[in-house]
Amino acid sequence: MNATIATITFRSMLGRRRALLLLVLPAILVALAAGIRVMGEDDLETAALVLQQFGLATLLPLLALIAGTGVIGPEIDDGQIMYVLTKPIPRRVIVLTKLAVAIVLVTAFAVVPTLLAGILLAGTTAGVTAAYTVGVLVGGLAYSSIFVALAVASRNAVTIGLLYALVWESLLASFAPGAKSASVQAWALSVTDSLTSATMVDSSVGLPVAITLLVAVTAVAAFLAVFRLRALSVASAE
């Protein structure tokens, strides 16, 4: 990991308008949880529903998309990445540094708000809060790697990422069991399910399979991002 690249990337991400989305989306989740708590509707089933539908299924992929594509996509689009590529820094270090920044952002703006919302809604009952927090964390690792790779591979990464998150993982998963099982959301839910005794949390994917796929997808996406960045020619920007 390169500290200079990480610092510049953090400043760039938190200084753009997209930083507002990083703040607004988790604020909505926490505000929703606080509102439910005030109204006295904070039963375990409601807590699981909110953390699943808003936290794991909506907040996480959108924030990971913003962070994963934002840490490197704009630099590739405007050619600034070529300045970094001229330096004696291995391409894998560049990619892994960008990925690390994306993961930190996802942790700060998705994992922590999920933890806060869970505490407001369920406290420590049945381990629901801890389970969803871990589920969002492991899902965030995979999503971040996928979207960083997508940003390196395509200038339409945001559009493709939205289609993947909204169409494949949300829409098709509702009608096609196979699509539901072949999604980061389902694998993260499997981890969540294994950590809580709440019966309303249920995954269609076994834990060993889910962990294997999460690790494999994260590693393969990171490898593909490095491979694609190595294919970029400095001369191509001139």
N, C-alpha and C positions, 0 to 999 in steps of 0.2 A: 504494500500500500504506500502511496506517495502522499505525504502530508500537504505539500503545496497544491497538488491537484485537488485533494479533498477540500482544502480551505476555499479555493477558488470556486469549486462546485457548490459548496454550501452557501457561499455569498451570492452566487448566481441564482440558486433555487429560491432562497429566502428573500431575494430582492426583486423578483418578478411578480407580475400580477397573479400568476398561478399560485403564489404563496398564499393568497387569500383563500383559494380553494382548499389548501392544506389546513387552514384554520377553520373555515366555515363548516365543512363536512363533519369533522369530529365534534364541533360545538353543537351541531344539530343533534347528534347522538346523545351527548351528555345532557343537553336541555330537555330532550324527549324523556330520558330516564328520570330526570329531576321532576318533570311534570307528572309523570306516572306515579312517582313516589309521593308527591304532594296530594294527588287525588286518591291515594290509598289503594291503587290498583296493582301494587307491586308484588303479586304472587309469583310463584316459581315458574308457572307456565308462561305468564306474560314476560317475565325476565328472559326466559329461553327464546321466546319468539322474537323479542326486540334484538337481542344479541345475535341471533341467527340471521334474521332477515335484513336488519339494518347494519349490524356490525360486520358479520362474516360475509354476507352475500352482496352487500351494496357498498358500504364504506371502504372495506379492504381492497377490492379490485380497482375501484376508482382512484383511491389514493396511491396504490401501487403503480397504476398506469401513469398518473401525474408525475410521481417521483421517478419511476423507471425510465420513462421516455425523456423526462426533463433533464436528467443529469448528463445526458450525452447527445440527445437528438438535435437540439438547437445548435450545438457546436458543429455538428456534421452538416446541418442545413446551410449555415452561413459560412462554412469553411474555416472557422476558428480552430477546429480540431487539428487542422494541418500544422498549426504552430506547435502543438504538443507533439505531434508525430515526428517533427524534425529534431526533437530532443532525444538524447540517448536513454530513453525510458522504454523498457520492454512493453509491448502492446498488452500483454496479460496484466501487467501492473496497472496500466491505464484503465482497463476494463474492470478489474477487481476493485480498484479504488472507487470508480463510479458506482459499482454495484454496492459497495460498502456504504457509500453516502445514501443511496436509495433505501437501503435496509434501515439505516439509522432514521431517516425521515419517516418511513413506514412505521417503525417502532414508536417514534414520538407522536405521530399524528393518527395512528390507527390502533396500535396495541395498547398504549396508555389510556386513550379515551375509552376503549372497550373495558379495560380494568375499572375505570372510574364509573362507567355506566353500570357495570355488573355489581359493583359495591352498592350503588344507589338502589338498584333493583332487587338484588338477592342477597347481598352481604356475602357470607361464606356458606350459605345453605347448599347442601348437596354438592359442593365444589363447582357449582355452575360458573361462577365468576372466574375462578382460576382456569377451568377447562376451556372456556371460550377465549380467554386471554392467550393461553398457549396455542390454541387452534389458530387464532388470528396471526400469531407470531410465525408459526411454521408455514402457514399459507402465504404470509407476506414475503418470506424468503423465496419461495417458488415463484410467486407473481413478479417480484422485483427482478429476478434473474430472467424470466421470460420477456418482460417488457424492455429491459436493457438490451437484450439480444435483438428484439424487434426494432428498437430504435437504431441500432447499428446497421441492421439489414435493410430497412425501408424508410423512406421519407414520409410514408403514410402510416407510421407506427401508431399514432393516436387513434386514427380511424379503424385500423385493423384491430387494435387492442379493445376498442369499444365494442366492435362487432363480436369479438371473442367473448368478452365478459358479459355482454348483454344478450347476445343471441345464443351462443353455444352454452354458456354456463347457466343462464337464467331461463331463456325461452325454450330451447330444445330440451334442456334437462327436465322440464316440466312434462314433456310428452314422450321422450325417448329414454328409457332406463339406461341404455348403453351410454348415451351422452352424459347422463347424470353421473355415472360412475367414472367416466373418463374426464374428470374436471378437478382442478385444484381445490375448489370449494368442497367437493365431496371428500377428498383426501384429508383436508384440514378438519372437516366435520368428524371424520373417523377418529382422529386424534382427540378431538373434543369429547366425543362419546366415550372414549376409553378412560377419561379422567373425571367423569361425573357419574353419580348414581341416579340422576334425574331421568325418569323413564321417557320424558318427552323429547329427549335428545337421542336421535337414532340415525345411524349411518348405514348406507347400503354397501359400503366397502369395508373389508376386513382391515384391521390395524396393520398387520405385517405388509400387506399389499400397499396400503396407503403410504406408509413410511418409505417403502422401497421406491414407489413412484415419485414421492416428493423429493427424495434425495436425487433420484435419477434425472428428473426434469430440471431441477436446480443446477446440477452439474453439467448436463448436456447444453442447457441454454447458455451458461457461462462460457463453455468451450466454444460454442458456435459464435458467440459475440467476439471472443478473442480471434477466432479464425477469420471472421468477416472483417474485423478491424485491420488485421494483418494484410488483407487483400486491398485495402485502400491505398492508393498511390499518392504520394505528396504531389507529384507532377500533375495529377488529375485535377487539382484545384487551381492550377495556374492557367 
